[in-house]
Amino acid sequence: MNPHNKEIYVIGVPRDTMAEIDVYAKNGDFQGTGVGQITLQHGYGDGAAVSCERSKKAVSKLFYNLPIHGYCAVNMGAIPLINDAVGGIEVEALESINYTDFRIKEGEKVHLDGMEAYHYLHYRDVTAFSSAGRRLDRQKQYLSAYAAAAMEAVKKDVTLPMTLYKTLNRYMVTDISVDEASYLGLQMLEYHFGTDNMCSLEGETVRGEKFEEFYVDEKALYELILRVFYEE
């Protein structure tokens, strides 16, 4: 959230981004640093606050030691609740999904309610190359639509940020207090957030020895960090 130009930006970091991470033994002893998929950093923790702090550190290092002032990790089980809290979200499917309880075709317009939102954001074909990247595209699309719907909902009910916080409480780990969340939620009404504010890391996905690996375009990342976070 940039208070100078009243813009909100979101940067999507692919889960397979190869980055410097801290490595720990099973007993919790620090073993040193290594290069691996950034998603692994969360696994070198307790699945809660410790994992989040370590993930925050890994992303900060990836972003040239940029300070990160807060974190919020939300279990995907909360998606139906926050989706329905704003009346559901309409999207145009970015790809076809043929799942047990959820089927859509690419290009089809669908109003996502309840578990439909969960399947749209969670599903990926693990046998298909770069499926995590395509899922991230769906998540970005959804987040953009959700932000617009949430802002309209808050205009009608200023207590919505606090209600969402309480709804999410048992599904999330965060160092952001309910007062801070309510304040930021109301501040967002004065900010602009559109598809141009959804940023993705540029780079290349390759097949590693066992898993996919995403290598960041360093020049593009450097320019992105300058554009979003710095002023001359």
C-alpha positions in Angstrom: 0.0 0.0 0.0 1.7 3.2 -1.2 0.3 6.2 0.7 1.9 8.7 -1.7 0.1 7.7 -4.9 -2.8 5.7 -3.2 -2.0 2.5 -5.1 -2.0 -1.1 -3.9 0.3 -3.6 -5.5 0.4 -7.4 -5.2 3.5 -9.4 -6.3 2.9 -13.1 -6.9 6.0 -15.3 -6.1 5.8 -18.7 -7.8 6.1 -21.5 -5.2 9.0 -23.1 -7.2 11.1 -19.9 -7.2 14.7 -20.9 -6.6 16.0 -18.8 -3.8 18.3 -18.7 -0.8 16.6 -20.4 2.1 17.7 -21.3 5.7 18.0 -25.1 6.3 17.2 -26.7 9.6 17.6 -30.3 11.0 14.7 -32.3 12.3 15.6 -31.3 15.8 15.4 -27.6 14.9 19.2 -26.9 14.7 20.2 -24.4 12.0 22.3 -26.2 9.3 23.1 -23.2 7.1 21.7 -21.8 3.9 21.1 -23.4 0.6 19.3 -22.8 -2.7 15.9 -24.4 -3.2 12.2 -23.8 -4.0 11.1 -20.9 -1.8 8.0 -22.9 -0.8 10.4 -25.2 1.2 11.2 -22.5 3.6 7.7 -22.7 5.2 8.4 -26.4 5.8 11.5 -25.6 7.8 9.3 -24.4 10.7 6.4 -25.3 12.9 3.6 -24.8 10.3 2.6 -21.6 12.1 4.4 -18.4 13.3 7.9 -19.8 13.0 7.3 -21.0 9.4 5.8 -17.6 8.6 8.7 -15.7 10.0 11.2 -17.8 8.1 9.2 -17.4 4.9 9.1 -13.7 5.4 12.8 -13.7 5.7 13.3 -15.7 2.5 11.1 -13.4 0.5 12.8 -10.4 2.0 16.2 -11.8 0.9 14.8 -12.5 -2.6 13.7 -8.9 -2.8 17.1 -7.5 -2.0 16.6 -7.4 1.8 13.4 -5.3 1.5 11.8 -4.9 4.9 8.5 -6.8 5.2 6.3 -5.4 7.9 3.7 -8.2 8.4 2.5 -11.6 7.3 -0.8 -13.4 7.1 -0.9 -17.1 6.1 -4.4 -18.3 5.4 -5.4 -22.0 5.2 -7.3 -22.6 1.9 -10.2 -24.1 3.9 -11.2 -20.5 4.6 -11.8 -19.6 0.9 -15.5 -20.5 0.8 -16.1 -18.3 3.9 -14.4 -15.2 2.7 -15.7 -15.7 -0.9 -19.3 -15.9 0.3 -18.8 -13.0 2.7 -18.8 -10.6 -0.3 -21.6 -12.5 -2.3 -19.3 -14.7 -4.4 -17.0 -13.8 -7.2 -17.6 -13.9 -11.0 -14.6 -14.9 -13.2 -14.0 -16.1 -16.8 -12.2 -19.4 -16.5 -8.5 -19.2 -17.5 -8.3 -22.9 -18.1 -10.6 -26.0 -18.2 -10.9 -27.8 -14.9 -12.4 -31.3 -14.7 -12.5 -32.1 -11.0 -14.8 -34.5 -9.1 -17.1 -31.8 -7.7 -16.2 -29.0 -10.1 -16.1 -28.7 -13.8 -15.6 -25.6 -16.0 -14.3 -25.0 -19.5 -11.7 -22.3 -20.5 -13.5 -19.1 -21.3 -16.6 -20.0 -19.5 -18.0 -17.3 -17.2 -18.9 -18.6 -13.8 -20.1 -17.1 -10.5 -18.0 -18.9 -7.8 -19.9 -19.8 -4.6 -18.7 -21.7 -1.6 -16.5 -24.7 -2.5 -16.5 -23.7 -6.2 -14.1 -20.8 -5.2 -11.9 -23.3 -3.3 -11.6 -25.7 -6.3 -10.9 -22.8 -8.7 -8.1 -21.5 -6.5 -6.7 -24.8 -5.2 -6.8 -27.3 -8.1 -3.8 -28.0 -10.3 -2.9 -31.0 -12.4 0.4 -32.1 -10.8 1.2 -34.2 -13.9 1.1 -31.2 -16.2 4.2 -29.0 -16.6 4.1 -25.6 -15.0 0.6 -26.2 -13.5 1.6 -24.2 -10.4 2.2 -21.2 -12.6 -1.3 -21.5 -14.2 -2.8 -21.8 -10.8 -1.0 -18.7 -9.7 -2.6 -16.9 -12.7 -6.0 -18.0 -11.5 -5.3 -16.8 -8.0 -4.2 -13.4 -9.2 -7.3 -13.1 -11.4 -9.5 -14.0 -8.4 -7.7 -11.7 -6.0 -8.2 -8.7 -8.4 -12.0 -9.5 -8.6 -12.2 -10.1 -4.9 -10.6 -6.8 -4.0 -13.1 -4.9 -6.1 -16.0 -6.8 -4.6 -14.7 -6.3 -1.0 -14.2 -2.6 -1.5 -17.8 -2.3 -2.6 -18.9 -4.4 0.3 -17.0 -2.3 2.9 -18.6 0.9 1.5 -22.0 -0.7 2.5 -20.7 -2.1 5.8 -17.6 -0.6 7.4 -17.4 -3.4 10.0 -16.7 -6.0 7.2 -12.9 -6.0 7.8 -13.4 -6.9 11.4 -16.0 -9.5 10.5 -13.6 -11.1 8.0 -10.8 -11.1 10.5 -12.9 -12.9 13.1 -14.1 -15.3 10.5 -10.5 -16.1 9.4 -9.2 -16.3 12.9 -9.1 -20.0 13.2 -7.8 -20.4 9.7 -4.9 -18.0 9.7 -1.6 -17.2 11.3 -0.7 -13.5 11.4 1.2 -10.8 13.2 -1.4 -8.2 12.2 -3.8 -7.3 14.9 -7.6 -6.9 14.4 -7.3 -3.2 15.0 -4.6 -2.9 12.3 -6.6 -5.0 9.9 -9.7 -2.9 10.4 -7.7 0.3 9.9 -6.0 -1.0 6.7 -9.4 -2.2 5.4 -10.9 1.2 5.7 -7.8 2.9 4.2 -8.1 0.7 1.2 -11.3 2.5 0.2 -9.2 5.5 -0.9 -6.7 3.4 -2.8 -6.7 2.1 -6.4 -6.2 -1.6 -7.1 -6.6 -3.0 -10.6 -5.2 -5.7 -12.9 -2.2 -3.5 -13.7 -1.3 -3.6 -10.0 -1.0 -7.4 -10.0 2.6 -8.1 -10.6 4.3 -11.4 -11.4 8.0 -12.4 -11.2 9.4 -12.9 -14.7 11.6 -15.9 -15.4 11.7 -19.5 -16.7 10.4 -22.8 -15.3 12.5 -25.8 -16.0 12.3 -29.4 -15.1 14.8 -30.2 -12.2 16.0 -33.6 -11.2 12.8 -34.3 -9.3 10.6 -31.1 -9.3 10.0 -28.0 -11.3 12.3 -25.0 -10.7 11.5 -21.4 -11.5 14.5 -19.2 -12.1 13.9 -15.4 -11.7 14.9 -12.9 -14.4 17.2 -10.8 -12.1 17.0 -7.7 -14.3 13.2 -7.8 -14.4 13.0 -8.4 -10.7 15.3 -5.5 -9.9 13.2 -3.2 -12.1 10.0 -4.4 -10.5 11.2 -3.7 -7.0 12.3 -0.2 -8.0 9.0 0.5 -9.7 6.8 -0.7 -6.8 8.8 0.3 -3.7 11.2 3.1 -4.5 10.9 6.8 -5.3 13.7 9.0 -6.8 
